[in-house]
Amino acid sequence: MAENYLLGVILAILGGVVNSFGVVLQKKVVNEIPKKAREERFMRTLIRNPIWVLGLICIIVFSAIFFLLAQAIIGGALVPGLAAIGLVILVIGSIKIIGEDLKKLEFLGIGIIIIGILLIGLSDLSIAGDINYFLDTSFNVRIIIFTSILFILWMGCRIAGKKDYRGKTIFLAFSAGLPFAIGNIWMQPFIISMSNVFGGKGGSLDFIIFIISTILMAPTSFAGIVFVQEAFKYGDASKIVPIQQIPIQIAPIFLYFGVFLKAPPTILSPYYIIFGVLLIIISGFLLGKRQAAIEIIE
C-alpha cells in the first residue's frame, strides 16, 4: 500500500513537471507573436507553430497520462497539490527560456504558493475510488451543486476578463483554472467507470457515469488550455499560472470535505490544509497585484 501511494505521488509530480514545461513552450510562442497580431487569428497562428504544438502534446498527452495514473492510485484530492510542484519548472523556464523579468515580489509569491501546495500535499487527503458513491442521492446532489458553483464562477470570471480595465488578466487567469478544477472533480469517476465499462465489469451506472464524466472532462480541458493562451496575451506565465492554480488547489479540499463528507485523515491534516490554503490565497494576491501593475505600464 505504501509503495502504491509513493508511486502515485511520483506520477503526480511528474505530471506537474511535464505540464509546466509545456506551458513554458506555449508562452514562448505567444511572446513571439507581435502584440498587434494577437487579436486576429490567434489560435490559428498558435496551432501552426510546432513548438506550441509540442507544448500542447506535453500538456494533453504526457502529463495527462501521469495524472490519470496518479488519480487511479491516490484519488483526486492530492494530485493537484502535488502536481503544482511543477511551478519550480515554470519559474526556471520563465527566466531562462521566455526571458521574463521576475522581481522579489514574484519570487516571494511563487515561493509562498509552493509551500502552501506542499502543506496541502502533507494533509494526506486521499479519496478511494468507488463508483458506488453515485448510488447515494444526496452525494449526487452535492457533486452537482459543487460543479455548478464552479461553472458559475468560471462564467463570471470570463465575463469580467472580457472587459477592458485594469486587472482583467487576473480574472482571465483565474477563469483558466476553473475548468481544470471541474475536470479534476470528474477525472476519478471517469477512470473508474472507463475501467469497468471497457473491462467488461460495468453495469448501467458505470456507463452513465462514464458518459457524464467524459462530457464534463473533455470540453473543460480544452477550454482551460484555450483560455490560458488568451491570458498569456496580456501577462507573464510566471504570474498567470500561479493565479490559475488557486481554484485548482482549493477545489479538491471542498470536494473532500463538502462532497465526499470525509473526516481528516490525521490530527495535523486540518492545520496543513488551513495554512496551505491561506498561503495560496496570499500568493494569489501578491502575484495578482503585480500583474495589475504590469497592465497599467503596458
N, C-alpha and C positions, 0 to 999 in steps of 0.2 A: 504493500500500500504506500509506504514511504517513497519507494522507488518510482512508482507511478506519479505521485504528487510532484516529485522533483523533476520528472520528465515533462510534466505539464507546465511547470514554472519555466523551464528552459525553452520550451516551444513558444510560450507566450512572449518571452523576452526576445527570442529570435524573430518572431513576427513583428514586434515593435521596431527592432533594428532595421529589418528589411523595408518595412513600411516607411520609416523616416528617410531612409536612403532614396526611396522612390520619390518622396515629397521633395527632397533637395534637387533631384534631377528635373522634376517638373517645374519647380520655381526658377531654376536656372534658365529654362527655355522661356518662361513668361517674361523674365527680366530682359531677355534679348529682343523681345518684340517692342518696337517703339511705342511710347505711351499713346500717341495719337492713333495708332493702328490697333490698339487693344479693344476698341469698342466695336469694330467691324470684323465679322467672320472670325471671331476669337477662337472658338473651339475648333473650327475647321483648320485654322493655322497650326494649332497645337497637335492635332491628330496627324498632320503631315510631317511632323518632326520626329525622327527616330529616337532621339534622346528622351523626349517627352513620352513616347510610346513605351520605351524601356522602363521609365519610372512607373507608368501605368501598370505594366506587367508585374513589376515588383510589388505593387500595392494590391492588385486584384487577383493575382495568381499565387506568387510565392508566399507573401505574408498571409494571404487568406488561408492557404493550406496549413501554415503553422497555427493560425488562430483556431481553425476548425478542429485540429487535433488537440490543441490545448483545452478548448471548450469541452471536448468529449471526455477529457480526463479530469479537469478540476472545475468545470462549470463556468458560468458567465459572470460571477461576482468578482473574481480575482483577475481574470485575463486583461481587462482594460488597464488596470493599475500597473500590472507587471509589464505590459506592452509599452507603456509610456516611458520606460527607461530609454527607449529609442530617441527621446529628446536630447540625449547626450550626442548622438549622431547628428541630430538636427543642428545643434549648436556648432559642432565642428564643421559640418558641411556648409552652414550658412557663412562661416568665416572664410574657409579655405576654397570652396567651390563657387559659391554665389558671390562672395565678397561683401556681405552685409556688415555694417558697422554696428557692433554691439557695445553699448555703454554699460557702466556699472549697474544701472537700474535694471537693464535687461538681464545681465548675468545673475543679479540678485533674484529677479522674478523667476527665471528658469531654474535656478538652484532651489528656490523655495518649493516650486511645484514638483520637482523631482523628489525632494524629501517628503512632501505630502503624499505623493504616489507610493513611495516606499513604505510609509506608515500604513496606508490602506492595504498594501500587499502583505504586511505583517499581521493583519487582522484575521487572517485565515478564513475569510468568508468564502466558503465553497458550497456550491449548490449541486447536489447529486442529481443526475439525470433520471427523470421518471415521467413518462408521458401521462401517467395516471393522475397527475395534478389536474389535468383538464377535465376529469370526471367530476370535479368539485365545482358547482355553480358559482359559489362565492369567489373562488380563485379566478374563474373566467371573468367575472365582473371586475375584480381588482386589476387584472392584467389589461383588460380593455380600457378601463379608466386611465391607468398609468400610460399606456400607449397613446391614448387620445390627448392627454395633457402635454406630452412631449410633442405631439404633432401640432397642437395649437401654438405652443411656444415656438416651434420651428417656423410656422407660417407668420407669426407675429414678428419674429426677428428678420425674416425675409422681407417683409413689407417695410420694416424700419431701415433695413440695409439698402433698400432701393431709393430712399430719399437722399438728396444731395445736401449733406450737412456734416459738420464736424463729428467724428466718431462713428461714421457709417460702417467703417471696416470692422469695428468691434462687433456690431450686430451680424455682419456677413460671416465673420469668423465663428461666432457663437452658433449661428444657424447652420454652418457647415459641420458642426459637431453633433447636432441633434439627430439628423438622420442616421448617423452611425450609432448613436445611443439607442435608437429604436431597433436598428438591425441587431445590435448586441443582445437585446432582450429576447429576440426570436431565433437567435442562432442555435442555441442548445436544443430547443424543441425541433428545429429544422434537422439537426444532426441525428437526433434520436429517432424521429419519425421516418427520415430518409433511410436510416439503417434498417428499421423494421419493415418498411414498405418493400425495399429492394432486396431485403434478406429473406423475404417470404414469410415473415412472422407478424406482419402488420394487419390490423383489422381496420374497420371503418374510421375509428378515432385517429389512428396513425395517418391514414390517407387525408383526412380533413385537416389535421394539424400540419401535415407536410405541404398541402396546397396553401393554407393561410400563411405559414411562415415563409414560404417561397415568394408569395406575392408581396409580403412586407419587407423581406430582406433584399431582394434584387433591386427594386426601384430606389430604396433608401441608400444602398451602397453606391449606386450610380449617381444619385443626386448629391451625396456627400462629396464625391470626387469632383463633380462639375462645380459645385458651389465654392469649394475651397480654391479652385482655379480662379474663380471670379474675385474672391477675396485677395488672391495674390496680385491682382491688377493694381491694388491700391496700397499694399503694405508688405512688410518683410515676413518671410516664412518663420523666422525665429520669434516673432511676436504673435503672428496669426495662429500658428499651430498650438502653442500653449493655451491660448484663449479657447480654441476649438476643443481642447482636451477637457475643459471644465464640465460640460454636460456629459461627456463620455465617461468621466471618472465618478461623477456624483450619482448618475442614474443607477448603476448597479447596487449602490447602497440602499436606495429606496426599493429597488427590486427585491433585494434580500429580506429586508425587514417589513416593507409595506405590502409586497405582493405575495411572497412565499411565507411571510409571518414566522421567520426563523429566529431563534434565540442566538445571542452572541456565542460563538464557539469557545471563547476563553474569557477570563475575567478582564484581561487587558484589551480585548478587542474593541469595546466601545471607546476607550481612550485613544487607541490608534486611529479609529475612524473619525472621531471628533477633531483631533488635532490635524489629521491628514486633510480633511475637508476644509478646515479653516485656512491651512496653508495654501491649498489650491485656489481658494477664493481670493486670498490676499495677493497671490501671484497674478491672478486674472486682473485685479485692479491695477497693479503695478505696470503690467505689460499693456493693458488697455489704455492707461493714462499716457504712456509713451507713444502708443500708436496714434492716439488722437492728436498729440502734439506734432507728430510727423505729417499728418494730413494737412495741418494748418500751414506748415512750411512748404509743402508741395503745391 
